Each structure stands twice: as C-alpha cells, then as structure tokens.
Amino acid sequence: MTLNVALNKPATASGANSASDTADKAVDGLIGVNTSRWVSPASGEHWLEVDLQGEYAISGFNSWTGNA
C-alpha cells in the first residue's frame, strides 16, 4: 500500500510565479489540474520544503512536473 505522507502538510517554497501558484498546491493531491500547482518564479534558485510533521521511513518519491 502506498501512502502519501506529504498530502496536505505545511509547505513553503522559495517563491511563486503568481499569487495563485503557491507551495500548498504542491501537496494538495490534485494532479493534472492547472489551477492547482506550485510554479516557481522564472529565475533564481528554486526549492520546496514540506513539513511531514512526523518521522516516516520513505521508500520512494514521486513528483509531477509540467511544461508551459
């Protein structure tokens, strides 16, 4: 069984491309929905941090990316 331990956990990022592309969208569980995504600014360093609020044995990591 796969469990998304990041789902709806607090997330912060280096920035966002717009006011609607915030870090919390990266962990809301909605995949393929253009209105629910974190988009980093066009330039500079980019990072995303998720507070899992606990300890977990992580055996894998998935991310979904897009291309404008």
N, C-alpha and C positions, 0 to 999 in steps of 0.2 A: 504494500500500500504506500502511495506517495502522499506526503503531507506538505502543504505549502506553509512553512513556518514564518514566512515574511508577510503573509496575507494580512492586510490592514494594520500592519505595525507602523510605528512612527518612522518617517523617512525624511531626510534632509539632503540637500544637494548643493553643488557649487553655484547653482543659479538656474534660471529657467528662461527659455526663449520668449515666453509671454506669460501674462498673468494666469492663463488657463492651463499652462503646461507644467504644473507643479510636481514636486517629488512624491507627494502622496499618491499620485496617479500611477506611479511605478509599482505599487504594491496593492492596488485595488482588485486585482484578479481579472480585470477586463482585458482580454487580448483581442487585437484586431479592431478595436473601437477607436477611431481617430480623435474623438473628443475626450478620451481617457488615456493620456500618455504623458510621460515626462519627456520634455525636449530641452536639451542643453542649449546654452547660448551658442551663437555661430563661431565664436573664437574663444581662446583661452583654455585653461585646464578644466576638465570636467570630472566630477565624482558624484557618487550617490551613496549615502550611508543609511542603513536600515537597522534600527534597534530591535532585535528579536525578543527583547525582554525576558531572556532566559538562556539557558545553555542547551544546545542541541548537537547531536552527532550528525554532521552534514555529509551525505554520501554523494551529492550531486548538486548542480546548479544550472538552472535554465534561465535564459534571458531572450526576450523577443525584441528585435530591432526593426526599424523601418528606414526607408529611404525616400526623401522628398523628390 
